[in-house]
Amino acid sequence: MMKSAMMKLSFSKKKLVPLILFPKERKNLKFLVDLIKEGKMKTVVDSNYPLMEAEQAWAKMKGGHATGKIIIEP
C-alpha cells in the first residue's frame, strides 16, 4: 500500500526509485558525501523550463519522456 501511494505521489508509471536515502550510520552518510565530492554521484537533468511553460514540463513528465529531472525555473 505504501509503494502504491509513493508511486502516485511521485507520478511514476515505471518503478519506485527513492529520491534520496539518509543512512542511519554516520560512516554510510560520509561515504555518500565523499561520492558526491568526488563527482561520482550526479543528478541527471533532462531539461529546464521557465515557470510560464510549466504545463509543457508537466506533460513531458507525465508522458514518461524525460530521461532525467525536469527543472522549472522562476
Phi, psi and omega per residue, in radians:
M1 nan -0.704 3.139
M2 -1.135 -0.716 3.134
K3 -1.069 -0.762 3.128
S4 -1.079 -0.760 3.128
A5 -1.115 -0.742 -3.141
M6 -1.153 -0.645 3.123
M7 -1.159 -0.654 3.101
K8 -1.208 -0.688 3.121
L9 -1.174 -0.594 -3.118
S10 -1.630 0.001 3.120
F11 1.025 0.517 -3.100
S12 -1.506 2.302 3.061
K13 -1.778 -0.279 -3.013
K14 -1.685 -1.273 -3.136
K15 -2.664 2.780 3.133
L16 -1.482 2.081 3.110
V17 -2.156 2.153 3.138
P18 -1.070 2.372 3.131
L19 -1.270 -0.684 3.110
I20 -2.710 2.496 3.110
L21 -2.040 2.420 3.080
F22 -1.957 1.819 -3.131
P23 -1.081 2.559 3.141
K24 -1.354 -0.533 -3.100
E25 -1.649 2.431 -3.107
R26 -1.006 -0.693 -3.100
K27 -1.122 -0.611 3.116
N28 -1.240 -0.661 3.084
L29 -1.131 -0.736 3.111
K30 -1.075 -0.679 3.109
F31 -1.045 -0.794 3.112
L32 -1.125 -0.732 3.111
V33 -1.076 -0.735 3.113
D34 -1.102 -0.705 3.092
L35 -1.055 -0.726 3.127
I36 -1.160 -0.788 3.130
K37 -1.070 -0.625 -3.129
E38 -1.422 -0.056 3.134
G39 1.343 0.315 -3.121
K40 -1.582 -0.175 3.102
M41 -2.238 2.124 -3.069
K42 -2.371 2.765 3.009
T43 -1.667 2.286 3.128
V44 -1.609 2.128 3.137
V45 -1.786 2.132 3.115
D46 -1.367 -0.876 -3.072
S47 -2.838 2.838 3.068
N48 -2.055 2.427 3.094
Y49 -2.270 2.462 2.977
P50 -1.249 2.751 -3.094
L51 -0.962 -0.598 -3.124
M52 -1.134 -0.334 -3.140
E53 -1.912 0.439 -3.109
A54 -1.058 -0.552 -3.140
E55 -1.117 -0.703 3.105
Q56 -1.175 -0.680 3.109
A57 -1.102 -0.738 3.119
W58 -1.080 -0.772 3.141
A59 -1.089 -0.709 3.122
K60 -1.110 -0.771 -3.132
M61 -1.145 -0.792 -3.126
K62 -1.162 -0.543 -3.140
G63 -1.325 -0.161 3.118
G64 1.321 0.380 -3.090
H65 -1.666 -0.098 -3.133
A66 -1.353 2.437 3.099
T67 -1.877 0.226 3.120
G68 -3.004 -2.832 3.137
K69 -1.308 2.547 3.056
I70 -1.868 2.164 -3.099
I71 -1.771 2.298 3.042
I72 -1.956 2.101 -3.081
E73 -1.816 2.529 3.117
P74 -1.140 nan nan
